[in-house]
Amino acid sequence: MMAAKRARSASCVFPLITAVLALSYHALIVAMCSYLPQDSMAIGYGLAGYATAGCAISLLGIYGILTHNRSFISLFSHFLLLDALVSTCARLLVLELFFNTTHSQDTCSDTIEAIWTDQKQPSHDVIMSPEWQQALLKAGLWCRFALGAVHVASVGVLICTCAAQGTIAVAVRSYGLQLGGSPEQDVLIDHKDYFDEDFRDVKEEKTAEN
């Protein structure tokens, strides 16, 4: 039958795995939000509400993939694309706040000085000497360089993650388009093919009798 052929040609394994992973990811976020401290802006509640909506849409996506419901698959694919943009913007904001705080508080110099002091236990004269200050300055520069490299790499990973999720969303949407119409339309098409075959058989029998 035509609907069965379309279902076989459009494999649902990859979209189904995507929907299950999306459901697990958002369910994990909901569970983690319960451990967040309370804040005046209610960021934790907002994040939990968004993740709960993600769980619901992921469940609809799983149902749509299993039942070949084109509308639910389209809804899930559009949510994946929107989630890629929203999540990337939120992660970039948190990342920038983290690195700006790190640089503004001069974390590198303070951390290195604390480690060296604990390990070497120098005297006050050694700490105040130019050699100590120069070595501390060089170590701080290398630390800031490493933090900058990590910063750039983190931004690159976030952008690649956004692009990958967008690509997955497009792939899921393409799967939905491969299914053709809705299940009700598939039933009508299958019945039409069935009656067309009966009509051809009757016509061939009449032709043979003549």
Sequence and secondary structure as in RCSB ss.txt:
>XXXX:A:sequence
MMAAKRARSASCVFPLITAVLALSYHALIVAMCSYLPQDSMAIGYGLAGYATAGCAISLLGIYGILTHNRSFISL
FSHFLLLDALVSTCARLLVLELFFNTTHSQDTCSDTIEAIWTDQKQPSHDVIMSPEWQQALLKAGLWCRFALGAV
HVASVGVLICTCAAQGTIAVAVRSYGLQLGGSPEQDVLIDHKDYFDEDFRDVKEEKTAEN
>XXXX:A:secstr
 HHHHHHHHS  HHHHHHHHHHHHHHHHHHHHHTTS   TT HHHHHHHHHHHHHHHHHHHHHHHHHT HHHHHH
HHHHHHHHHHHHHHHHHHHHHHHHHHHHHTTHHHHHHHHHHHHHH   HHHHHSHHHHHHHHHHHHHHHHHHHHH
HHHHHHHHHHHHHHHHHHHHHHHHHHHHT S HHHHHHHHHHHHHHHHHHHHHHHHHHH 
